[in-house]
Amino acid sequence: MDERKKLEQEQVSTTRDRERHRSEIISLQKSADTLTRQMDGLNIDEGKIAMLQSKRADEQGKLGHLNAEFETKDWDANIKSHNITLRELDVKRKEEQNELVKGTQEGETRGALASHKRDLETKRTALNSL
């Protein structure tokens, strides 16, 4: 009887193992099917890839050209030249402001002088009429 129980237990154990392996196989098959569907969903267009690679190469060429051009520009000299021009314009602006202030002062002085002349003329006319 002992041997019979051992055989029955082995049979049960083997059946469980077989079912577990069958379940794993089914699970792996489902996973493989999912991956296959995902891979089928990827549309790799070789022509489009070649076109994009060509476009990328063109853009990299343009970028290289622009970088080289940027490096050859004499930015410091241009900046110095613009700074000199700005300083010259600032000096000219200050001179014009000073002239404007002087002109305003002269205008005020002339206005005051004209007012004094009118007052003087009024007084002279009043004095002559006496």
Buried (B, 14 or more C-beta within 10 A) or exposed (E): EEEEEEEEEEEEEEEEEEEEEEEEEEEEEEEEEEEEEEEEEEEEEEEEEEEEEEEEEEEEEEEEEEEEEEEEEEEEEEEEEEEEEEEEEEEEEEEEEEEEEEEEEEEEEEEEEEEEEEEEEEEEEEEEEE
